[in-house]
Amino acid sequence: MNRKRLFDKPPLWIATRQVHFNKDLRYRLEGDAEHLLYEVADRTTISNKFDQTEEAYSCILANLLHADVMNAPLVYSRNSNAYVIERKRYGYDFYTYKTVIRLVDTMYEMGLVQGVKGRRYGNGRCRSSKIWATEKLLDRLSLTGGKVFIKPNKEVLFLKDEDKRLQDYPESNLSRAMRKQLHEFNEMLGALDISFTLDYPKLSDRAKSRVNKLCKLLSLSLSNQIVTPDSNPLGMSDRVREYTGKAIPTKYYIVLDHDAFLLNKLGGLPIILNINRDVNTMRRIFNLDWCHGGRFYHAPHTTMPSACRKTMVINGEPTVELDYSGLHIRMLYHRIGLDYQDECYVYDKTDKDNRIDRERMKLASLIVINSDDRQKAIKAIHDQCRKKDIHYPAGQSGSYSALVDRFEEYHEPIKEFFLKGKGLELQYLDSTIMASILERMTRKGIPALPVHDSVICPARHESSLHQVMVEEYEKVMGFKPVIG
């Protein structure tokens, strides 16, 4: 078969957004969706257990629908090396090169998907492939009543190798203790009634940023991580589909000013949303070993926009979010015995005239501390500034290099740590501090939600949280932190 004939012109996507394959997404195989599985399975040469084929197909469908609602292509890999992960520990037995690729290829043959195949370069690197659902597939699924959802993962401790692939690990007293602690935190999370307000104009003061942040909420809504009323406009799609609820008209995807349309549609219409208790769980992700990384991820509150977190209500109570100001920068100073209390990002937070410059500097600081290569760091800063709509005007690309120089000059005492890939070491330290904070707050019976370097709790417990954050940081670093 000449597959190139199946590669149709891509649909019109917003900007250059992409949706990456999520192994935790599933689609309920009901009605015609189940019949479609049999049709696809009968045309493959997969000899694995049928239940694994079923789960792989459910995952592929969910990702295709997710990408369709996000109006973006689904990125996946046709490189067998990308499938070399530890599957048994994490419940990803279905995620094999043979199973996924043969299912995708059969869907190509049946006209259920279209796509573009990734290219292999001379240096051995491969460009990811992209696929998207065809009208034929979407039409069949729109009548099934199936839903996209997140499948809970029993494993909560994730360990990745240097290539970011999941790996197995021997059990130890440390891993068992961390897992037990995480289960206790998740039990606390699952008992909370958490709601927040979406007010589109307040998501950001920049148009592109508002659209991107709304897309994060769309993704959470699609996978049932946040629960929305039937009439909620979050159920956006460029076509009316039962699995996405009421749709915004197609023009949302073809007009130039998406933000203006959304302001007209959602402006002045605050929407109350709830976090789904059943999927409100956290996991810790380590890199290489148990001394790198370890931050808390996965729970819906860790990915929602900060403007929404400010409106969060826990068990009917308003909340407060306290954060460690300039966390990793101060940690580096504390490592060399200096008690640094000044501004970390060059420009003061109250300096409105240099607000964008401060945002750029803050972003640059994170990349410079995490990266181990100057040129790659500068490119990453450029890419992230463009993504966040705070990039320099055209023709000023040299400003990104100057940004790194300015940061290094400003923090000369700790310059030795920059561009040395220290990020994961510092993340381990801050995740250890965070685990101790959560344990103490949980023992007190006070709900506490971690967001990397900050903690959310009911406002009436602000002083208690502040004290715990100061004490736990001081135990590890030997200095008092600055808490905002």
N, C-alpha and C positions, 0 to 999 in steps of 0.2 A: 504494500500500500504506500502511495506517495503522500505522506502526512502533510507535506507543505500545502496541499490543496485545502487542508482543513484549517490552516492558519489564516483566519479572516482578519480584517482590519479591527484593531481593538476598539471597544466602546469608548465614548468620551469620558475620561476620568478627570476628576478635580486635581489640578496641579500634577504632582508626581507621586501621589500617595500610593503606598503598597501595603498589602496585608500579608503577613508572614504566617506560615503553617503552624497552627496551635494544636499540639497533640492532646490537649485536655478537652477540646470542643467535640461535641457529639450532636447527632440529629436523630430524633426519634423515628425509627423505621416503622411507620404505620401505614396501612392501606396501600396505595399505589407505590409508595416509597419502598415498601417491602417487596412488592412484585418487581420493581425496578432492580432491586438488589439481585434477585434470582436471574433476571435477564442478563445482567452484567456478569454475574458469577459463572453462568453457564457458558459464556463466551471466552472466559479466561482459561489459562492452563495452570492456575494456582492449585497446588496439592496440599496446602496447609489445612488445618482444621477450619471448618466453616465458621465457627464463632469468631475466629481471628479475622477472617475475611469480612464478616459482618461488621465487626468493630472498626476495621480500617475504612470500609465504605461509609459507615456512619460518620466517621471523623472527616473524610474527604467532603462529603455533602455539607456538613456543618461549616467547614471552612469556605466552601464555595459560596454558600448563602451569606456568610459573614462578609466576604469580599464584595458580593453583589450589593448588599445594603450599604457598605462603606464606599461604594462606587469606585472600586480599585481592583487591580489584578491580584490573584493569589500567587504568592511566591513560594515555590517549592524547589527541591533539588533533584536532579537526575544523576547526581554523582553518588555512587554507592558508598563512598567514604562518609557521607553525611548521615548515613543510617547506622554507622558503627557506634552505637550507644549501649549502655547497660539497660536492657528493656525489662528484665524480670523484676528487679527491685522496685522500679517506678510504675509498674503496671502498663508498660507500653509494648507488650508482646506482639501486637499487631503491626508495629512500626518497623517493617523490614523493607529493604529495597525492592525485593521481588513482589511483595504484596502490593505496596503503594503504586509502583510504576506500572505493573500489569493492569491494575484496576484503572488507573488514569488512561493508559493506552487504549483499553477497551472502551472507555467512555468517549475517547476521541473517535474511534471507529463507529460508534453508535450515534455520533453527532450531539452528545450531551455536553461536551466541553470544547473550547477552542483555546489556542495558546501559541506561545512562541518558545522555542527551545533555547536553553542557555548555550553560550559559546565557550569552548575550552581555549584558553590562551596558551601561548608558547611557554610561559613560565609555570604551567601546570595548574593555574587557578581556573576555576570555572565560574562563569556568570550564571546566576540562578535562572531557572525557567519560570514562566508565568502562564497561568491558565485562568479561564473565567467560564462561568456557566452560560450555556446557550439558552435561547428562548424555549427550545424544546424541553430542556431539563427544568427550567423555572416554571413552565406551564404545568408540567406534571406534578411538581412538588407543591404548587400553590393550592392544590385541592386535597392534599393529604392530611392536613391538620397537625403535621409533625412540628416539633419545636427544636430550636438550637439550645443547648444547655452545656454547662460545665460539669464534667464528670469528676466527682471528688476523688482525690488521690490519697490512698492510705499512708503513703510515705510523705513525711513532712521535712525530712532532712535531705537536701539535694547537694551532691558533690560533682563538680565539673572539672574536666582536665584542661590542659593548656589550650586546647582547641574548642573549648566551651561545650564539649560533649559530655553527657552524663556518664558517670563511671560508678562501678560497684565499690564497696568498701567493707572491710571486716568490722563486725560489731565490737564495741568496746564500752567500758564504763562511761566514757565521755559521750559517745553517740547515744547510748541509752538514756543518759541523764538529760541531754538536750531534747531528745524526742519526747520524753515524759513531760518536760517543762512546756514544750510547744503544745502538746495535747491539752494541758491545763489552760494555757492561754486561749486555745481555740474553743475550749468548752465555755470559757468566759465570754468570748466573742459571740458564740452561737446563741447565748441567752439574752443578748442585748437587742433592744428595739431602737434601730438607728434610722433617722430620716435626715434629709437635707433639702435645700431649695435650689432649683435651677432658675437663675435669672440671666438670660442670655446676654443682655448688654453689659452686665457686670463681670462676665467671665474674663475679660481683658479690655484694655483700652486700645488694642490694635486689632484690626479686622481679621487678618490671617490667623492670628493667635486665637481669636474667638471661635473661628470655624474649626480649627484643629482641636480645641478643647471640647467643643460640642461633639466631635467625632469620637473622642474618648468615651463620652457618656453614651453615645450610640452603641459603641462596642460592648459596654457593660450591660446596656439594655437588651441587646440582641441575645446575649448569652445568659439572660435571666439573673444576672448578678445584682442588678437594681430592678425593683418591681415598679412598674408604671401603670396608671389607669389606662383603660382601653382607648380613651379619647386623647391620650397624651401625644403631642406632636413629635415626640422622640421616635415614634415608629415610622421613620422616613424611609422611602424607597423611591426609585424613579418609576415605579409601576405599582399598581395596587396588588399587594400580596397578603394573603391571610397570615403568613408567618411573621410579617412585620407590622401589622396593624394599619392604621390609616396612613396614607402616603402624602408626601409633599409633591406637588406637580413636577413633571419632568423638567420644566424650565429651571428648577433649582440646579440642574446639572449642566445647563447649556448657556445660561446668562453669565456674563463676565463677573458681575459683582455678587457672589454668593452671600457675602455678609449682609449686604443691603436687603436681600430677599429675606434672610433669616431675621434680621432686625424687624422687618415689617411683619413677619409671621409670628415671632416669639417675643418681640419687644413689649415690655409692660405686662407680660404674662408669666409671673413667677409660678413654678410648678413644684409641688412637693413630691419627692421621690423617696423610696425606702430601699435600704440594703436588704437583700434576701438572706435571712438567717442561715438557710440550709447550705449556702456556699460561702459564708463569711468565715473563712479559715486562712491561716497564715502558714507559710513555709519559710525555712531558712536556706539560703543558697550559698554554699562555700565554693571556693575555687582552689584547685590543686590539693589542698589539705585543710585541716580544721583550724588553721591559723591565718587563712586568707579569705576575706569576704565574710559571709555569715549574716548579712542583713536580712530583715524580715520583708517578705514580698507576698504577692498573690491576693490578699484581701482587697475587696473593692475600694476601700478608703485610701489605699496606698497609691492608687492610680488616678483618682478623681481630681479635677482641678482644685487648686487651693481656694478659689472663690467659693466653691461649693462646700469645702471643709469648714469654712468660716461660719456657715449657716447650719452646721450639723447639730442635731438634737439627739441625745442619748437617754432613753427611757423617759422622754418628756422634758429633760433638762437641757438648757443651753450649755454650750461647751466653750472651752478655751484651748488654744494650741500654743504650747511653749516650745521654743527651739533653741538649740545651741548655736549661737552666733559665730559664723566663721569657723565651724567645728574643726575641719582638718588643718586649716592654717594655724589655729591656736595649738592644736595637738603637736604640730611640728616645732613650734616655739617651746612648748612645754617639754618636749623631748630633749632639748639642749639646755633646759633649766632657766628659760626666760619667761617671765609672767607677762605675756603680751595682752594688753587691754584696749589697744587702739583699733581704729577702723581697719577691717581686713581687705576691703575691696577698693581702696584708694579714695573713692568718692563717698562722702557721708550719705547715709540713708535719707536724711532730710533735705539733701541738695537736689531740688527738683530740676534745676537747669542741666544737671549731668546725670539724670536718672537712667537714660539709655546707656551712657558710658559705664555706669555702675553695673548694669545688667550684663554688658559685654565682659567687663572685668570679672564678674562673679562666675560667668560661664567659662572664661579662659582659665581661671584659677583651678576649677575642677579638672579640666582637661590637662593642664600642665602638671598637676600633681599625679594624675593617673597614667599619663602617657610616658613612654620611654624613648620617644623619637621626636625631635623638634619639628621637622617638616610635617610629619603626620599630625602632630598636635596643632600646628597652624592651619592645616587643611580641615581638621575636625572642628576647630573654632569657627572657621569660615562657614562650613556646612551647617553647624548648629545655630549660628547667628542668622543665617538665611532661613532656616527652618522656623526660628522663633520670631522672624520678621524684625530683627534688630541689626541687620547687616549694614556695612558701610556702602555708600553710593558707588555705582560703577566707576571703575578707574582708580579706586583706592584700595586695591587688594593688599598693598604693602602695609596698610594700617593694621592688619591682623598680626603680622610679625612685630610691629611696633607695640602692639598690645601685650604680647608676651614679654618684650623687653621692659616695658613699663612695670609689669607685675614683678618681674625678677628684680628690678632696681628697687622697687618699693619694699620688697621683702628680702633684702640682701642677706640678713642673718641666717635665713633658712634656705637660701638659694641652692645649697648643696643637695637638697632633697628633691628639687624640681626635675622633671623629665627623667625620673629614675623608676617610674612605675610603682610608686609607694601607695597608690590608692587602695589596693586590696588589703595591705597591712593595716592601714588606718581604718578601713571598714570593719576589719575584725575587732579592733579595739572599740569602735563605737557600737558595734553590735553586741559586744560583751557588756558594755555599759547599759545598753538598752534592755538586754535580757534581765539584768539585775533590777532595773527600774520597774519593768513589768511585773517581775516576781514580787517585789515589795508592795506595789500598788494592788496587785491581785490579792495578796494576803490581807491587805487592809479592807478589801471588798470594794475598791474603787475602780470602775472601768477605766482602762487606759489603752489607747490605740496608737501604735508606733507608726511614724511616717519618716523612716530613715534617720534624720537628725532632730526630729521633733516628736512630741507626744500630745495627744488630744485626750482631755478628760472633762467631766462635768465642771462647769465654772466655779461651783462652790468649793471644789477641792484644789483650786489653783495653788494656794500657798503650800499645801501638802505636797503636790507634785513638784513645785519649784524646789522645795527642800530636798526631796529625794533625788532629783536630777543633779543638784549641786553635790550632794554627798557621794553619789555613785561615781560621778566623774572624778572627783577628788581622790577617791580610793585608787583609781587606775592611773591617773596622770599626775597626781601630786600637787595640782594647782586648782584653784576655783575657776569654773567656766564663766563665760558671759552668756546669759540667757535672755532671749528677746521675747 
